[in-house]
Amino acid sequence: PYTIEWLRYGNPQSGATGNQYYVSRTGNYKLSVTDTNGCIARSQKYVYNRLQRPLASQTPTTANVPGPVCDGDSVLLTASVSGGTAPFTYQWIRYSSNIAGATNSTYVSTNFGAYRFRVEDVNGCSSKSVKTFIYETCRLGDQSYDLSDKLHLAAYPNPFNHQLTLALDNFSDEKVSIMIRDAVGRLVYNTEDIAKFNYSINTSNFNSGMYIVELHQGNEMQRVKIMKND
């Protein structure tokens, strides 16, 4: 009988004594066979390199309007890929379903939902991007929002740059919470239990574009559109 050992960089691998050995790490491998007389033969070297998986990310931008996303507007989703081996193939996904015909590096969304894309390189290695959530964030004054006629919210300066001040008229003793969302509905700022008539926010890390400020006080709510200019 023969004794079999699989070697990685000349070192025996634990438990690797069968006719087959499944490799999970990159490296140089050889097969060593010893007979009953102690004679040893070794195979030629096999080099195993793990292919790099492409890394997927996406950037949403408003395609038809410079402001928040409303019903009937569109958002341009752009795929970015690092690593892997070109050429790449793309498939855009809404929730968990492939979007028919959406196989380019960009996709224009006209429906709300959770979007991501799958990318595959020429070697068959693939990955998926994180989800981008798109939903309605505008139509100030639309009655479906039940905006308060008791709260009067002002934001200045508007457009703003590195700092924004919010002023609430008819301020009661109840504390307020503030949320700011960008054009695709992502929460970029959130704070609670504010007990000031005027409240300043450092916005130096905000990207240029349109935002929605939403203020809650008790059962009352108010919104206002603001614009960041660099």
Phi, psi and omega in degrees: 000160181250149173254127185248137173222137172260134186244140171240119187052038177083359182254132178299141179262134185303125177077359183271077184232016180256179180292338179235147178219122181270122185269133177237354180236148176293155177152183178258127185238146173221156174256129178246128181236129179241131178267182184293342178270001180084008177283135185243134173232143180233145180283173172291164182282137174245128181257124179248120177243127177280130179288143180282130179283136176292141179259128187251138172212160183222152181236120177268136173221148177290134187263321186252340183226152178273358185249196182299163185276120179241167178301127181098344177277177181224157178233130179270121176257126183243126181276139173235137183229132172235148183078188182071186181232120179291157004279158182250152171243149187235150171215117178276145187231133173249122191056247180244010184250137175296141177269120183301129176079357183269079186234020176260175180282352175231155177214133178260115180268132174241006178233149177285154178153187178257122186241144172206174176223155175250133178241141177229134180267183187293340180269001181087004176280139186219164173202167178240147176281166172288162184281144168249126181263128179239125177205167187291131181230009188230212190066061176301134179091351176296129185296339180294344178273348182053049179291145186284142171262006179259334179262137177235108185255130176236144178234130180211152349291156180217105012292155181243171180234268184262351180211143180231137177244131177252132180238129181249121176270158183057044183286122179265187180284345180288138177285160184240160171239148184233133173232139175235128180241150178273189188294339179252015173087006179283136180285120181249345179206139180207130175210155183227167174059042176277131182234045180235148175289317176244136183227125182257143182232132174282115185247021183296336180266005176282141173283159177295145178140187183268145178223162174240125173264129178237126182241134178240134174219109186063235178265007183260150180217145176217150178230154174210143176273140177225159182231132176261125176242132175265000000 
